[in-house]
Amino acid sequence: MSHFLCPACKNTLSENEHTYVCKNGHTYDKAKSGYVNLLLNPLKNSNSPGDNKLMVNARRDFLDKGYYSKLADAVSEIVCKYADSSLPILDVGCGEGYYTEKVYSYALSKSTEYDIVGIDISKFAVEKASKRCKAAKFAVASIFHMPFADSFCGTIINIFAPYHKEEFIRTLKKDGIFIMVIPGEEHLWELKKALYDTPYKNEVKDYEIADFELLDVQKVDYKINVDNNADLQNLFKMTPYCYKSPVNATERLLSLDSLEIQLDFRILVYRKK
């Protein structure tokens, strides 16, 4: 048996060499890289929902340069501090698997092995993730309709992904841990100054969440020197500014050869009540 439920009938899927199948005969093919697509057509808002190839490749190329490595290290340490290794860890909105792999590798270095499952609505991202972290199981699926049983996991990781309280509460066991990463006020401030005449700082909302107890808040902030335009473009493409910025703002960024940029993250740790 696998961790996944059939999205059509909600029965547990059994994993075979090339497929996942439920007792009612609903069958889902595994990709060559190992992931399975469990996103039903009625749940799709386009033919290829989520991040497209351009965005996924830009994020992969940027993250692989190590610019966000301090965040990845901090998240990995926190996961190892709070997560129950006897229960699965669910990485929601896992993207191309950069943080998934970092958490798994860090845990192994501490002689701990986690059972990690990742989902993302982008098939392009999940394909990259399944190649990057072969020890984890991945599926194309929506955070708003997750293919898992109630109280399935002991820990949920959410790094810059949408928040859906009802599904997180449903799939997380009682007293389970929820780890969320959000941008701080100063995050990417210099990038925004380069793009806009009147940039604004990020609004950081109250950390309290209904039905969760806030256990810990860790601030991770540091500056990076992005010393080439290709990396600047990749950073731009992995942010919402890529779609909201006018043409003249994009042209400003194209003219830059380097930029020192403030990174500002908050790692929030909660326990389900």
Helices and strands as residue ranges (DSSP letters): E 14-15, E 19-21, E 27-29, E 36-37, G 41-43, H 53-63, H 69-82, E 89-92, H 98-109, E 116-120, H 123-132, E 137-140, E 153-159, H 165-171, E 172-183, H 189-195, E 212-226, H 229-237, H 241-244, H 247-254, E 259-272
